[in-house]
Amino acid sequence: MRIELPDLAAMYALGAKIVHELRPGDVVALSGGLGAGKTTLARAILAELGHEGEVPSPTFTIVETYDSLDPPVVHADFYRLERAAEAQEIGLDDYREGAALLAEWPDRAGGFAHEPGCLSITLEIVEQGRIAIVERGADWVGRLA
């Protein structure tokens, strides 16, 4: 599925659609080049879930948790990982327990597309906006129109 995102409002609208279907255990895998909008979409999702504070990019911390949201959310940026095994070494599975995962640069953590609860979104820059290429795991079929 391809979704045109001509502006920030469209990005936030996509975030709202995702939130209305988001469950604990889900992964929203955000791919795309630098500046494609991965962190912006993650911020849109967190804002729609009711987070009112700042949403720092987890590029340096790798993982940020939002336990007070429903569902709880783990926002991770795997850009700095040198090998996929490092995701397990930092305790990613422990963070994910009972939470949804927003994963930027998911391939650097070994990818999540094999998981039935994975919603893969590749963001591409086009002219003034973005295009989201969305692939749904088995658990997302029928949830996201």
N, C-alpha and C positions, 0 to 999 in steps of 0.2 A: 504494500500500500504506500502511495506517495502522497504527502501532505505538503501543500505550499504554505510557507510561513513568511509572508511579505514584511512583517513588522513584529515588534515586541508584543503587541496585543495578541497576535496569532500564536506566538510561542507560549504565552500564558494560557491561552485557550486550550492548546494541546496539553499543557500541564494539568489543567482542570479535568479534561477528559480522562487522563491517566489516573488521577487521584480517585475519581469516582469508581474505579474498578480495582484499585490497588489493595492487595492483601498481604498479610505477613507471609514471608517466604518467597515473595515475588522478587524478581530482579529486573530493573530497568537499565539495560546495558546501553550506554551512550557513547557512540563512536563518531569520529570525524576529525578533521585536521585542527590545528591550533586556531582558535578564534571562531570555530564553527557554531558555537552556542551550547556546548554540552553543559557547562556550569550554569548558563542562563536558564536552560530547561530544568535543571535540578533545582534551581532557586524558585522557579515557577511552581514546581510540584510541592516544595516545602511550604511556600506561601499559601498555596491552596489548601494544604493540610492544617493551616492555622499558625505556622511559625511566624512570629512577628519581629524577631531580631535579625541581626546580620547573619548572612550565610557566607562564611569565608570559603574560598576555594580550598579543598583539602590537598592541593598539590604537594605541600611540604609536610603536613601532618599525616597524609595518606588517608586517614579515616576521621570522620566527624560523626557523632551520634546525636540523634534527636529522639530521645526516649519518651518524651512527654506527648508526642504526636500519636494519632490513631490512624493507621498502624505506626508503631515506632519505625524510624528510618535510620539507616546507615548510609551516609554519603561518602563514597570512596573515590579517590583519584589515583589510578595505578600508573600514571605516567612515569614516575621515577623508579618503578621496579625494574630490575635488570633481569630477573628470571621469575617465571610464574610461581615457583615454589615459595617465593617471598610472601605472597598473599596468605599462605597457610602459616608461615612463620610468625606473622604479626597477629595471628589469631582471628582471621576473618570469619571462620565458622562460628566462633564464640560471639562475635559482634552481631552476626546475622540471625542468631537464634531468636525467633519470635518477631523479627523485623523485616521490612522490605529493604532492598539494597538498591541504591542509585550508584551505578558503577561507571565512572568515566575511564576511558582507555581500557575496556574490559579484556581485550586480547593480551595485554601485558600481565594479566592475572590468570591466564589460561583460558579465558572466555567462559561464557555462561550459556551460550546458545543451545547447548545440549540439555539444559534444564527445562522442564515443561513450563515452569513459571517465569520464563525469561521473555521479556519484551525488548527486542533489539531495535534501537533507533540510530540510524546513521544520519548525521546532519551534514549537509553540503551547502556551501555558500554559492548563491546564484544572484547575479546582478546586485540589487540592494537588499535582498532578503536571504532566506534559507529554504531548503527543501528537506523534509524528514522522510527517510525511507524506513518504513516500519515493517518488521517481521515478528509475527506472534508465535510464541511457543504454544504447545498443546493446551495449556491451562488458560491461555489468553483468547483462544478461539471462542467467539461468541460474546466476549466481554468488551472488546474495544471495536466500535463500529468505525 
